């Protein structure tokens, strides 16, 4: 097992720092509806949009108007979910172990959990939900194939993902953000569609990232639905990760197979 002692020192340092001086165009929000409007059409969002889980400290939910790593995909802003401090995203990558304590409770066997519950009403003819995203992490390459493994999960109702602290497996039967091999999006999935590489994280504080990906799943036209977006730290609370999210669309498609493809 690779030691994470260095990360502990960074955690202490980051926890002592104020995150207020971050770039003005990258702002924290604790309003779930406001975050959803950064990546979804306002006309389809419903008032029940909320954070099912939101840690008390740090800046786990952020809206950015700063361009980085191919985002925003449309419009002038996008959302960032982080199991650390999302305000650090546009900063120079001066550390291989950026960490920030969010001090949230243990949820479903994981730590530093954020779950954004987005309630929407699909247009009558819509049969497919899609959104663009990029997963970024400090855990590459030190913790590939280890029990320390951050992950991003996207589900429609219900949300049922689960993990054990010392087991690198993430059980997520309703997760449609899976790579071409059926793996959740995380550092351990280093091949196929969800491959993480250093070059994909250029312009951010993170050590590696996926390409810009597009997740999709079937929906029922004319009905309400619920999208759950989750990011968490598996095994401990160190070495931050984030997911950039933009361009949620509800539309009619001739083929809407659940999964992830490289965004065009």
Secondary structure by P-SEA (a helix, b strand, c coil): cccaaaaaaaaaaaaacccccccccbbbbccaaaaaaacccccccccccccccccccccccccccccccccccccccbbbbbccccccccccccccbbbbbccccccccccbbbbbbbbbbbcccccccccccccccccccccccccccccccccccbbbbbbccccccccccccccccccccccccccccccccccccccccccccccccbbbbbbbbbccccbbbbbbbbbcccccbbbbbbbccccccccccccccccccc
